[in-house]
Amino acid sequence: MTQAALPTLRTPRLELRPLQENDADAIARGVGNYDVSKWLAVVPYPYDADDARSFLAHVAAQDKPFWAICNAHGLQGIISLDDELAYWVGRDVWGKGYGFEAAVAVVAHWFSDAENTVLNSGYFDGNMRSGALLRALGFKPTQRITRFAKSFQQDVVSNQMTLTRDAWNARMDFTLYTPRLTLRPLKREDAKAFAALTVPEVTRNLARVSTGMSVQDVIADLPRRRWRGYVGFTIGIEKQGELIGTIGFGGQPSIGYFIGPEHWGQGIMSEALSAFLPELFNRFPINRLHADHFEDNPASGTLLRKFGFKEVGRDIHTSKARLEPAPVITYALARESLRVPV
């Protein structure tokens, strides 16, 4: 596929567009950082604008897809399907999840072609961030090989991985089951049940949910809650075919949740989080989760501490259902500290 025919892909925060001639300086700034180039097999170090222009000419002369990973400030990296999935993002945007977000879009594009059944990739020994990203996408290890790295000017060990269509489809189906519950993406048919849950005793403990939402209000709000494979979605908590609450995942990344008052005190949210939290660490290349609760909602703090969340600070937050900002307690959970109650 030529660069001219390459589709532009969009994610919640990024635009993945074909490379352009005037990208050379931005590419040189990104790959010119040794922390970036040392993990790339075909990139020399040092790397300057002339190298970038040669690379752009090479891309223009072939039919392999290369996308510029762009945020509001321009090119932040490149992702490609040149025989295998490969990518880099600039050192100054590490930790923002751009690589994962771009990879989800490109892998989805790859498997949208019915003829594509397998996708390969790999990472150098020591590049734990890239390994975690690929595993979160569903890639499985196949072999360890030796590849020549231009930046090192020596052979290095590469961990080769493969992603099958079946594994990708499984990853894109976010449905979990517990003894009493089904956790699954929200759908338009949930609007009436969701609206019925927006009572004051629920919404006063939430930041972005208004009291007394109408069905149309919920329908208008659903697009931002949709599960698309990225950080930034809400799943429904269903019991005996009825939507009784939700859990959201977004932000730092962080979680937020609620259930209807008639289900309080029955261990429902504990049961839901017992399935949801491990799944987040499995599906996303994250090592830390955040959460908070209003100070006058201590039951939420008890629940968070039960799973290993630790208090990390105090703040003041607003809620659409409160007249004034109110104090909150903030928490963090490290991957290795997660506890799932029996």
C-alpha positions, 0 to 999 in steps of 0.5 A: 500500500503506497503512502498516498493510499494509506488510510488515516487512523484515529484513536481517542488521543491520536491521529495516525497519518501517512508520513510526509516529506516535512516530517524529517526534523521531527523524526530526527528529534525523536530517533536521535535520542539514544534511549529510543534508537537503541531498541530499533534494529535498523536505526543507526546512532547518531541519527540526524535529519539527513538520515530521516530524509533517506528514510522517508525516501525509502518509505515513499519507494515501497508499498509497506504501511508507515504511519506518523503517530501524531498528537495535537503537537505533531509527530511523536513517533512512527508505527509500521507494518513492514513485515512485522509490527514495529514502532517507536515513540519519542522519549519525552512522551513515554508513559502516556500510553501512545504506543499502545493506543497506536498499536491497537488501531494498527492491529485492528486495521491489519485484521480488518483484512480477512486474508490476514490471520497472523501478525509478527513482532518482537523486542530486544532483551531489556526492552521490558516496556515493549514486551509488556505492550506486545503481551497486552495486545495478545502476542505470544512468544515464539522464539529468541533470535539474534539480530544486528542492531545498528545503534549498538553495532553488534548482534543482540537477542530479539524475542520474537512474538506472534499474534493470531486473529483468534487471540486478537478477537478474544482480546477485543471481547471484553466480557467477564463472568463471576458467580453472580455477575456479567461484566460487559461493554455498555450498549444503547439498550442500557440507557433506561437502566443507567438513567434509573441509577442516577439517584442522588445517593449514587451521583453525589459520590461520582464526578461526571454523572449528573443526578436524574439523567434522562434516557436521551442524556445517557444515550448522548453520553455513551460514545465516550464510554464505549469499549474500543480496546483503549484506556477510557471506557466503561463496562456494565455490571449485570445481575440476572439480566439487569444493569445494576452499575458500572466500572470505568477505566481511564485517566491516569489510568484510574478506575471509578465505579458505582452500583444501585443503592438496593445492591449495597452491602451484598459484596457485589462491587467486591465481586466485580472488582475481583474480576475486573482489576486482574483483567486490566493488568492482563489487557493493558501495559500498566504497572499502577492504577489510581482511584479516589473517593469523597471523604464522606464515602468511607465504604469506598475506601474500605473496598479499595484497601481490600484489593491492596490500594494504598492512600497516597494523598488528599485533594479537593474534587468537584461532582456534578451532583454536589453544590461545592467542591469536596475533599477526596482521598486518593489511592494507588495500586501497584501491579505486584500489590494487587490482592484478590479476596477469596 
